[in-house]
Amino acid sequence: MPVNTIGRRKTAKARASLKEGEGTVRVNKKPLERFPEMEELRMKEPLRIAGELSDEVDIDVNVDGGGKMGQAEAARMAIARALVEYSDDEDLEEDMRGYDRYMLVEDFRRTETRKPSQSSQGARHKQQKSYR
């Protein structure tokens, strides 16, 4: 039975589809091994926690938007949610939540918007004053 899930991080969105197979994971039609080491390790975390279950399924992830690490985090969340939904195992869900809550729950933080009548420095940047 195929499973479809989504994961989001900042402005990155990932859609994962999981089906029975021999343990291949592809992100944007590329194998995980072709990504930089930090991104690869981040996306492999749910697979390591799932253990042998990850060798029985094929996962295809499509990611767009955001930056490199945001996309890796979104893909990680989509993979973790797919594994939990496929296995229907509460212990696996507890293990993932115990390792990192944001593997299954979306991080609500977003970039603060710049306020009007301020320079383009940032959201809370104010003009400095000197009274001397």
Buried (B, 14 or more C-beta within 10 A) or exposed (E): EEBEBBBBBBBBBBBBBBBEEEEEBBBBEEEBEEBEEEBBBBBBBBBEBBEEBBEEBBBBBBBEBBEEBBBBBBBBBBBBBBBBBBBEEEEBBEBBBEBBEBBBEEEEEEEEEEEEEEEEEEEEEEEEEEEE
